[in-house]
Structure formats: C-alpha cells, structure tokens
C-alpha cells in the first residue's frame, strides 16, 4: 500500500505562509474578522493547536478561496500522516474474507 512519506504542513502553517507572511497589510486578526470567528480561534488554527472543521472550511473557501473540500483535504492529509506516525499496527493482522465461512 502506498502512502505519503513526507510530513504535510499543518493547514494553519500553510495559511500563514500563503496568506499572511507575504503581505504587509494582511494580519491574522484581519482574516479572523473576515472569517467571522474569534481571533483566538484563528490563532489556534495558525499555531497548529486546532484543525479545520467543516464549518471553518466553508468560511475559508469564501474568504481565502479554494473549495471547502480542498481545505478539508489538507486537514485530512495532515491528520492521517500524524496517525500513521503514532498508531502501532505491528500486532494487527488483516482478515482474509475469502477464508471466512
């Protein structure tokens, strides 16, 4: 089974690098206000302490662009990579459904 080998960025880091860092007149607070969320909520996302919920994905799609699905896919990729680093699968075995009577 092929899976992602490199660590994808947390979506908050991507938002910061793409939509805040390159611009002098765009701040995290400004984006939070545009999103209609508390500044602390957006700060937790930027700092990797919170993920993108479906509601936040819809908000991001309107304010920053892209589709809600693409924002959720970024979060899912990050979460899945993280799970693969921490879940111990050594003692797990697949069920052979061809042999189940």
Secondary structure, DSSP 4 states (H G I P E B T S, - for coil): -----SPPPPHHHHHIIIIITT-SS--HHHHHHHHTS-HHHHHHHHTTSS---HHHHHHHHHHT-S-HHHHHHHHHHHHHHHHHHH---TT-----TTS--
